[in-house]
Amino acid sequence: MTMVPQGVMTMPRFPLSAWMCLAGTLLLAPAALAQVETTGFKDVMDRGNYQPQKHPLVAGAPTPAPVQLPVTLDGGSTQEQPTEEVSADAAAEGALVPQPVATQYDYVDQNEGAFQRLMRFYRHLTAKKYCFCENFVKGQWSATFIGGYLQTPLNWFGIRLGPGGPRLDFLPLNFRLQRIIRGNDGERRIKGSTELVVELTNMPIVFGSGNFLIGSTISVRHNFSYTRRRFIPYVQFGGGAIYSDSWTGGAAATNLISGFNFVIHTAYGSKFFINKRLSLDTETAFYHFSNGGIQLPNIGVNGMAGIFGLTWYFNRD
């Protein structure tokens, strides 16, 4: 056992799941930023056939008549530049041609604040014609395979949340089946789509008492899928039941003192679409395992996981 001299500050020991979440963020951030830069505000305008237009006050102003400028040829002699004569009837007809009317997005007030610019940009992103509705429709199915690392007890960058106890590390190798139960509709005030997620849980125990943890969970996920960008963030929450042989090691070796336990699961993540059917997923997930008081003492386990996965969307042309 290594003794730490009094007064010496030691660095907190970061869990592997924290490093995995950080690595996933660093890996996807350049791609996401590149996509935003390529298909950001300019691309949103281009897809809506946006054409720069004058402000109504400028568009309605009369067009000045052409001015004849003298052209010096040699010495002091001058010759007038030929100009095309416009008849009075043609000028009158031109004045009656309707001028394009600027929309609320075309005219930019140079004195508007940052909040007004942000809200104007938000209206672009959530406008009906920019809705990602054709790909996130009600009834669509998708399948996901995920892998990652789950470490307990929860010690996130030196901050412990929940009960302590013996360390248990898991290797999630899970399969998810998703169905969109609320499609993305541009008419709704709350944009995005909602999915029902059924997950088959398979987590071999790689550190601590026991060998495996299996079970199933049901979650509800909300996708912020209201732009045509490839980068789609989401949040989800759910729960279920699991079974583990960790309890056979005794109360001194694990906080899971019964084989049957409940699980609460919440996560936030993002999808980066490689193409229309396939997405690369990254996720930071919180897990809570306990038996709900079926057997006492009910201590429970809290953990944080870094997760990567691939999702395949069916019936997308």
BAMIMI-877050 format. One record per residue (C-alpha): residue number from 1; residue in three letters; x, y, z. Coordinates in Angstrom, 2 decimals, decimal comma. Example, Ala and Ser with C-alpha at 12.3 -4.5 7.8 and 13.67 -1.06 7.14 Angstrom:
! BAMIMI-877050
+-----+-----+---------+---------+---------+
:   k :   r :       x :       y :       z :
+-----+-----+---------+---------+---------+
:   1 : ala :   12,30 :   -4,50 :    7,80 :
:   2 : ser :   13,67 :   -1,06 :    7,14 :
+-----+-----+---------+---------+---------+
***
This chain:
! BAMIMI-877050
+-----+-----+---------+---------+---------+
:   k :   r :       x :       y :       z :
+-----+-----+---------+---------+---------+
:   1 : met :    0,00 :    0,00 :    0,00 :
:   2 : thr :    1,47 :    3,32 :   -1,10 :
:   3 : met :    1,45 :    6,07 :    1,51 :
:   4 : val :    0,73 :    9,61 :    0,35 :
:   5 : pro :    2,59 :   12,31 :    2,33 :
:   6 : gln :    0,36 :   14,67 :    4,22 :
:   7 : gly :   -0,34 :   17,89 :    2,36 :
:   8 : val :    0,39 :   16,41 :   -1,06 :
:   9 : met :   -2,51 :   16,73 :   -3,51 :
:  10 : thr :   -3,15 :   13,74 :   -5,75 :
:  11 : met :   -4,92 :   13,80 :   -9,10 :
:  12 : pro :   -8,32 :   12,06 :   -9,22 :
:  13 : arg :   -8,42 :    8,71 :  -10,97 :
:  14 : phe :  -10,61 :    9,08 :  -14,05 :
:  15 : pro :  -12,74 :    6,07 :  -15,01 :
:  16 : leu :  -12,29 :    4,43 :  -18,38 :
:  17 : ser :  -15,86 :    5,34 :  -19,34 :
:  18 : ala :  -15,01 :    9,03 :  -18,91 :
:  19 : trp :  -12,04 :    8,73 :  -21,25 :
:  20 : met :  -14,21 :    6,87 :  -23,80 :
:  21 : cys :  -16,85 :    9,62 :  -23,76 :
:  22 : leu :  -14,14 :   12,25 :  -24,18 :
:  23 : ala :  -12,53 :   10,30 :  -27,03 :
:  24 : gly :  -15,87 :    9,92 :  -28,81 :
:  25 : thr :  -16,51 :   13,64 :  -28,54 :
:  26 : leu :  -13,08 :   14,48 :  -29,94 :
:  27 : leu :  -13,51 :   12,01 :  -32,79 :
:  28 : leu :  -16,93 :   13,24 :  -33,88 :
:  29 : ala :  -16,46 :   16,95 :  -33,20 :
:  30 : pro :  -14,34 :   17,68 :  -36,33 :
:  31 : ala :  -16,78 :   15,81 :  -38,55 :
:  32 : ala :  -19,78 :   17,52 :  -37,00 :
:  33 : leu :  -18,20 :   20,96 :  -37,25 :
:  34 : ala :  -17,19 :   20,32 :  -40,84 :
:  35 : gln :  -20,76 :   19,30 :  -41,62 :
:  36 : val :  -22,13 :   22,40 :  -39,92 :
:  37 : glu :  -19,66 :   24,56 :  -41,81 :
:  38 : thr :  -20,55 :   22,90 :  -45,12 :
:  39 : thr :  -24,31 :   22,61 :  -44,65 :
:  40 : gly :  -24,94 :   25,34 :  -42,13 :
:  41 : phe :  -26,82 :   28,61 :  -42,52 :
:  42 : lys :  -25,77 :   29,11 :  -46,16 :
:  43 : asp :  -26,87 :   25,61 :  -47,11 :
:  44 : val :  -30,22 :   26,08 :  -45,39 :
:  45 : met :  -30,82 :   29,13 :  -47,52 :
:  46 : asp :  -29,68 :   27,40 :  -50,71 :
:  47 : arg :  -32,10 :   24,52 :  -50,20 :
:  48 : gly :  -34,97 :   26,98 :  -49,93 :
:  49 : asn :  -34,04 :   28,57 :  -53,29 :
:  50 : tyr :  -33,00 :   31,65 :  -51,42 :
:  51 : gln :  -32,22 :   34,69 :  -53,57 :
:  52 : pro :  -30,81 :   37,91 :  -52,09 :
:  53 : gln :  -33,45 :   40,60 :  -52,36 :
:  54 : lys :  -33,52 :   44,28 :  -51,66 :
:  55 : his :  -35,31 :   45,80 :  -48,76 :
:  56 : pro :  -38,83 :   47,02 :  -49,76 :
:  57 : leu :  -37,80 :   50,66 :  -49,27 :
:  58 : val :  -34,84 :   50,20 :  -51,60 :
:  59 : ala :  -36,76 :   48,07 :  -54,10 :
:  60 : gly :  -39,48 :   50,70 :  -54,49 :
:  61 : ala :  -37,10 :   53,58 :  -55,16 :
:  62 : pro :  -37,08 :   54,96 :  -58,77 :
:  63 : thr :  -34,20 :   53,91 :  -61,01 :
:  64 : pro :  -32,00 :   56,92 :  -61,90 :
:  65 : ala :  -31,78 :   57,87 :  -65,58 :
:  66 : pro :  -28,50 :   57,16 :  -67,42 :
:  67 : val :  -25,99 :   60,00 :  -67,37 :
:  68 : gln :  -24,06 :   60,95 :  -70,52 :
:  69 : leu :  -20,36 :   61,17 :  -69,67 :
:  70 : pro :  -17,85 :   62,95 :  -71,94 :
:  71 : val :  -14,98 :   60,86 :  -73,31 :
:  72 : thr :  -11,69 :   62,64 :  -74,07 :
:  73 : leu :  -10,11 :   61,59 :  -77,38 :
:  74 : asp :   -7,26 :   64,02 :  -78,06 :
:  75 : gly :   -6,40 :   67,32 :  -76,51 :
:  76 : gly :   -9,52 :   69,07 :  -75,44 :
:  77 : ser :  -11,93 :   67,44 :  -77,85 :
:  78 : thr :  -14,68 :   65,36 :  -76,32 :
:  79 : gln :  -17,26 :   62,95 :  -77,63 :
:  80 : glu :  -20,40 :   61,95 :  -75,84 :
:  81 : gln :  -20,77 :   58,28 :  -74,95 :
:  82 : pro :  -23,67 :   56,78 :  -76,90 :
:  83 : thr :  -26,58 :   55,76 :  -74,75 :
:  84 : glu :  -29,68 :   53,78 :  -75,51 :
:  85 : glu :  -32,77 :   55,91 :  -75,59 :
:  86 : val :  -35,70 :   54,74 :  -73,51 :
:  87 : ser :  -39,16 :   55,73 :  -74,62 :
:  88 : ala :  -41,66 :   57,17 :  -72,19 :
:  89 : asp :  -44,01 :   54,19 :  -72,71 :
:  90 : ala :  -41,25 :   51,67 :  -71,89 :
:  91 : ala :  -40,28 :   53,61 :  -68,79 :
:  92 : ala :  -43,90 :   53,64 :  -67,66 :
:  93 : glu :  -44,23 :   49,89 :  -68,21 :
:  94 : gly :  -41,04 :   49,26 :  -66,24 :
:  95 : ala :  -42,38 :   51,23 :  -63,32 :
:  96 : leu :  -45,40 :   48,91 :  -63,15 :
:  97 : val :  -43,34 :   45,70 :  -62,97 :
:  98 : pro :  -43,84 :   44,23 :  -59,45 :
:  99 : gln :  -40,68 :   44,26 :  -57,40 :
: 100 : pro :  -39,72 :   41,20 :  -55,28 :
: 101 : val :  -40,78 :   41,56 :  -51,68 :
: 102 : ala :  -38,21 :   40,75 :  -49,03 :
: 103 : thr :  -39,07 :   38,15 :  -46,40 :
: 104 : gln :  -38,40 :   38,43 :  -42,69 :
: 105 : tyr :  -35,12 :   36,56 :  -43,22 :
: 106 : asp :  -33,77 :   38,63 :  -46,13 :
: 107 : tyr :  -33,27 :   41,98 :  -44,46 :
: 108 : val :  -30,64 :   42,02 :  -41,75 :
: 109 : asp :  -30,67 :   44,87 :  -39,30 :
: 110 : gln :  -27,07 :   45,74 :  -38,57 :
: 111 : asn :  -28,09 :   46,95 :  -35,11 :
: 112 : glu :  -29,89 :   43,77 :  -34,02 :
: 113 : gly :  -28,48 :   41,98 :  -31,02 :
: 114 : ala :  -27,06 :   38,51 :  -30,68 :
: 115 : phe :  -30,34 :   37,12 :  -29,35 :
: 116 : gln :  -32,31 :   38,46 :  -32,34 :
: 117 : arg :  -29,79 :   36,92 :  -34,75 :
: 118 : leu :  -30,00 :   33,62 :  -32,89 :
: 119 : met :  -33,80 :   33,60 :  -33,05 :
: 120 : arg :  -33,74 :   34,44 :  -36,77 :
: 121 : phe :  -31,37 :   31,53 :  -37,36 :
: 122 : tyr :  -33,59 :   29,27 :  -35,22 :
: 123 : arg :  -36,61 :   30,18 :  -37,37 :
: 124 : his :  -34,64 :   29,05 :  -40,41 :
: 125 : leu :  -33,79 :   25,72 :  -38,81 :
: 126 : thr :  -37,33 :   25,00 :  -37,68 :
: 127 : ala :  -39,16 :   26,24 :  -40,78 :
: 128 : lys :  -41,45 :   23,68 :  -42,36 :
: 129 : lys :  -39,64 :   23,64 :  -45,70 :
: 130 : tyr :  -36,38 :   22,67 :  -43,98 :
: 131 : cys :  -37,97 :   19,84 :  -41,96 :
: 132 : phe :  -36,18 :   16,46 :  -42,07 :
: 133 : cys :  -39,63 :   14,87 :  -42,21 :
: 134 : glu :  -39,10 :   12,45 :  -45,09 :
: 135 : asn :  -36,53 :   10,38 :  -43,16 :
: 136 : phe :  -38,02 :   10,35 :  -39,64 :
: 137 : val :  -41,56 :    9,22 :  -40,37 :
: 138 : lys :  -43,96 :    7,47 :  -38,03 :
: 139 : gly :  -43,68 :    3,69 :  -38,15 :
: 140 : gln :  -40,08 :    3,51 :  -39,34 :
: 141 : trp :  -37,88 :    0,74 :  -37,92 :
: 142 : ser :  -34,18 :    0,73 :  -37,14 :
: 143 : ala :  -31,71 :   -1,61 :  -35,44 :
: 144 : thr :  -28,61 :   -0,73 :  -33,42 :
: 145 : phe :  -25,64 :   -2,64 :  -32,07 :
: 146 : ile :  -23,72 :   -0,87 :  -29,31 :
: 147 : gly :  -20,58 :   -1,52 :  -27,33 :
: 148 : gly :  -18,76 :    0,40 :  -24,64 :
: 149 : tyr :  -17,57 :    0,35 :  -21,05 :
: 150 : leu :  -19,56 :    0,77 :  -17,82 :
: 151 : gln :  -17,75 :    1,38 :  -14,55 :
: 152 : thr :  -19,23 :    1,40 :  -11,05 :
: 153 : pro :  -19,43 :    2,92 :   -8,49 :
: 154 : leu :  -20,06 :    6,25 :  -10,18 :
: 155 : asn :  -16,90 :    8,30 :   -9,86 :
: 156 : trp :  -17,10 :   10,92 :  -12,59 :
: 157 : phe :  -13,85 :   12,89 :  -12,81 :
: 158 : gly :  -13,22 :   12,53 :   -9,11 :
: 159 : ile :  -16,83 :   13,24 :   -8,02 :
: 160 : arg :  -18,68 :   10,27 :   -6,51 :
: 161 : leu :  -22,46 :   10,16 :   -6,93 :
: 162 : gly :  -24,47 :    7,57 :   -5,07 :
: 163 : pro :  -23,29 :    4,72 :   -2,87 :
: 164 : gly :  -19,72 :    3,55 :   -2,85 :
: 165 : gly :  -18,67 :   -0,03 :   -2,45 :
: 166 : pro :  -16,75 :   -2,66 :   -4,37 :
: 167 : arg :  -15,86 :   -1,87 :   -7,95 :
: 168 : leu :  -17,79 :   -3,56 :  -10,77 :
: 169 : asp :  -16,93 :   -2,97 :  -14,42 :
: 170 : phe :  -19,09 :   -4,12 :  -17,32 :
: 171 : leu :  -18,61 :   -4,44 :  -21,07 :
: 172 : pro :  -21,98 :   -3,57 :  -22,68 :
: 173 : leu :  -22,67 :   -5,52 :  -25,88 :
: 174 : asn :  -26,31 :   -4,67 :  -26,45 :
: 175 : phe :  -28,81 :   -4,86 :  -29,29 :
: 176 : arg :  -31,55 :   -2,27 :  -29,79 :
: 177 : leu :  -34,67 :   -2,29 :  -31,92 :
: 178 : gln :  -36,31 :    1,10 :  -32,47 :
: 179 : arg :  -39,61 :    2,24 :  -33,96 :
: 180 : ile :  -40,62 :    5,86 :  -34,50 :
: 181 : ile :  -43,94 :    6,44 :  -32,73 :
: 182 : arg :  -44,13 :   10,17 :  -33,46 :
: 183 : gly :  -42,83 :   11,36 :  -36,79 :
: 184 : asn :  -41,20 :   14,68 :  -37,47 :
: 185 : asp :  -43,89 :   17,11 :  -38,60 :
: 186 : gly :  -43,00 :   20,66 :  -39,56 :
: 187 : glu :  -46,42 :   21,90 :  -38,39 :
: 188 : arg :  -45,74 :   20,98 :  -34,75 :
: 189 : arg :  -44,34 :   23,51 :  -32,37 :
: 190 : ile :  -42,04 :   20,92 :  -30,75 :
: 191 : lys :  -39,88 :   19,73 :  -33,62 :
: 192 : gly :  -38,19 :   16,35 :  -33,78 :
: 193 : ser :  -39,23 :   12,71 :  -33,67 :
: 194 : thr :  -39,90 :   10,24 :  -30,84 :
: 195 : glu :  -38,79 :    6,61 :  -30,80 :
: 196 : leu :  -39,66 :    3,58 :  -28,69 :
: 197 : val :  -36,46 :    1,63 :  -27,98 :
: 198 : val :  -36,38 :   -2,02 :  -26,87 :
: 199 : glu :  -32,91 :   -3,07 :  -25,74 :
: 200 : leu :  -31,53 :   -6,54 :  -25,06 :
: 201 : thr :  -28,85 :   -6,12 :  -22,42 :
: 202 : asn :  -25,74 :   -8,27 :  -22,35 :
: 203 : met :  -22,94 :   -7,01 :  -20,10 :
: 204 : pro :  -20,08 :   -9,35 :  -19,25 :
: 205 : ile :  -18,43 :   -8,43 :  -15,94 :
: 206 : val :  -14,78 :   -7,68 :  -16,64 :
: 207 : phe :  -13,80 :   -6,52 :  -13,15 :
: 208 : gly :  -15,27 :   -7,51 :   -9,79 :
: 209 : ser :  -17,55 :  -10,21 :   -8,47 :
: 210 : gly :  -19,49 :  -12,29 :  -10,99 :
: 211 : asn :  -19,36 :  -13,07 :  -14,69 :
: 212 : phe :  -22,40 :  -11,65 :  -16,46 :
: 213 : leu :  -25,40 :   -9,33 :  -16,40 :
: 214 : ile :  -28,31 :   -9,89 :  -18,79 :
: 215 : gly :  -31,78 :   -8,39 :  -19,14 :
: 216 : ser :  -33,93 :   -6,02 :  -21,13 :
: 217 : thr :  -35,02 :   -2,38 :  -21,01 :
: 218 : ile :  -37,62 :   -0,21 :  -22,72 :
: 219 : ser :  -36,80 :    3,45 :  -23,36 :
: 220 : val :  -38,31 :    6,51 :  -25,01 :
: 221 : arg :  -35,98 :    8,63 :  -27,13 :
: 222 : his :  -36,45 :   12,10 :  -28,58 :
: 223 : asn :  -34,43 :   12,93 :  -31,69 :
: 224 : phe :  -33,72 :   16,58 :  -32,44 :
: 225 : ser :  -34,15 :   15,74 :  -36,13 :
: 226 : tyr :  -35,49 :   19,02 :  -37,50 :
: 227 : thr :  -32,64 :   19,99 :  -39,85 :
: 228 : arg :  -31,08 :   18,36 :  -42,88 :
: 229 : arg :  -27,71 :   18,06 :  -41,22 :
: 230 : arg :  -26,10 :   14,71 :  -40,63 :
: 231 : phe :  -25,52 :   15,46 :  -36,95 :
: 232 : ile :  -28,64 :   14,52 :  -34,93 :
: 233 : pro :  -28,53 :   14,76 :  -31,10 :
: 234 : tyr :  -30,97 :   12,86 :  -28,90 :
: 235 : val :  -31,95 :   12,14 :  -25,29 :
: 236 : gln :  -33,58 :    9,01 :  -23,89 :
: 237 : phe :  -34,91 :    7,58 :  -20,64 :
: 238 : gly :  -36,14 :    4,12 :  -19,67 :
: 239 : gly :  -35,95 :    1,14 :  -17,38 :
: 240 : gly :  -36,26 :   -2,60 :  -17,16 :
: 241 : ala :  -35,07 :   -5,72 :  -15,35 :
: 242 : ile :  -31,75 :   -7,57 :  -15,26 :
: 243 : tyr :  -30,21 :  -10,69 :  -13,75 :
: 244 : ser :  -26,60 :  -11,04 :  -12,63 :
: 245 : asp :  -24,54 :  -13,67 :  -10,84 :
: 246 : ser :  -22,57 :  -10,95 :   -9,05 :
: 247 : trp :  -24,51 :  -11,61 :   -5,83 :
: 248 : thr :  -22,83 :  -15,02 :   -5,42 :
: 249 : gly :  -19,66 :  -13,27 :   -4,28 :
: 250 : gly :  -21,34 :  -12,06 :   -1,09 :
: 251 : ala :  -22,14 :   -8,62 :    0,30 :
: 252 : ala :  -18,45 :   -7,87 :    0,86 :
: 253 : ala :  -17,70 :   -8,25 :   -2,86 :
: 254 : thr :  -20,68 :   -6,50 :   -4,47 :
: 255 : asn :  -23,61 :   -4,16 :   -3,84 :
: 256 : leu :  -25,88 :   -6,41 :   -5,94 :
: 257 : ile :  -27,02 :   -8,72 :   -3,16 :
: 258 : ser :  -29,75 :  -10,43 :   -5,21 :
: 259 : gly :  -29,78 :  -12,03 :   -8,62 :
: 260 : phe :  -32,85 :  -10,13 :   -9,87 :
: 261 : asn :  -32,58 :   -6,34 :  -10,06 :
: 262 : phe :  -34,28 :   -3,40 :  -11,67 :
: 263 : val :  -32,44 :   -0,94 :  -13,90 :
: 264 : ile :  -33,01 :    2,75 :  -14,59 :
: 265 : his :  -31,27 :    4,09 :  -17,64 :
: 266 : thr :  -30,93 :    7,62 :  -19,01 :
: 267 : ala :  -28,64 :    8,83 :  -21,77 :
: 268 : tyr :  -27,80 :   11,63 :  -24,13 :
: 269 : gly :  -26,03 :   11,06 :  -27,41 :
: 270 : ser :  -25,75 :   11,93 :  -31,07 :
: 271 : lys :  -26,00 :   10,31 :  -34,48 :
: 272 : phe :  -23,70 :   11,12 :  -37,37 :
: 273 : phe :  -25,16 :    9,83 :  -40,62 :
: 274 : ile :  -22,60 :    8,17 :  -42,88 :
: 275 : asn :  -25,34 :    7,85 :  -45,48 :
: 276 : lys :  -29,14 :    7,92 :  -45,44 :
: 277 : arg :  -29,44 :    4,42 :  -43,94 :
: 278 : leu :  -26,42 :    4,14 :  -41,63 :
: 279 : ser :  -25,44 :    6,28 :  -38,65 :
: 280 : leu :  -22,53 :    6,25 :  -36,23 :
: 281 : asp :  -23,78 :    6,74 :  -32,67 :
: 282 : thr :  -22,02 :    7,98 :  -29,55 :
: 283 : glu :  -23,69 :    8,07 :  -26,15 :
: 284 : thr :  -23,05 :    8,88 :  -22,53 :
: 285 : ala :  -25,36 :    6,80 :  -20,34 :
: 286 : phe :  -26,19 :    6,60 :  -16,63 :
: 287 : tyr :  -27,25 :    3,26 :  -15,11 :
: 288 : his :  -28,75 :    2,43 :  -11,73 :
: 289 : phe :  -29,12 :   -1,21 :  -10,62 :
: 290 : ser :  -31,01 :   -2,21 :   -7,46 :
: 291 : asn :  -33,61 :   -4,77 :   -6,36 :
: 292 : gly :  -36,18 :   -2,21 :   -5,21 :
: 293 : gly :  -36,18 :   -3,51 :   -1,64 :
: 294 : ile :  -37,05 :   -7,11 :   -2,56 :
: 295 : gln :  -34,07 :   -8,22 :   -0,51 :
: 296 : leu :  -32,34 :   -6,16 :    2,17 :
: 297 : pro :  -30,02 :   -4,40 :    2,46 :
: 298 : asn :  -30,81 :   -2,79 :   -0,89 :
: 299 : ile :  -27,69 :   -0,77 :   -1,61 :
: 300 : gly :  -27,65 :   -0,65 :   -5,41 :
: 301 : val :  -25,07 :    0,35 :   -7,96 :
: 302 : asn :  -24,67 :    3,57 :   -9,98 :
: 303 : gly :  -22,47 :    3,78 :  -13,04 :
: 304 : met :  -21,62 :    5,86 :  -16,08 :
: 305 : ala :  -20,93 :    4,35 :  -19,49 :
: 306 : gly :  -19,33 :    5,53 :  -22,70 :
: 307 : ile :  -21,04 :    3,86 :  -25,66 :
: 308 : phe :  -20,45 :    3,62 :  -29,40 :
: 309 : gly :  -22,74 :    2,01 :  -31,94 :
: 310 : leu :  -24,01 :    1,63 :  -35,49 :
: 311 : thr :  -27,67 :    2,06 :  -36,47 :
: 312 : trp :  -29,28 :    0,76 :  -39,66 :
: 313 : tyr :  -32,54 :    2,38 :  -40,82 :
: 314 : phe :  -34,93 :    0,20 :  -42,81 :
: 315 : asn :  -37,04 :    1,26 :  -45,81 :
: 316 : arg :  -35,13 :    4,39 :  -46,64 :
: 317 : asp :  -34,73 :    5,14 :  -50,34 :
+-----+-----+---------+---------+---------+
***
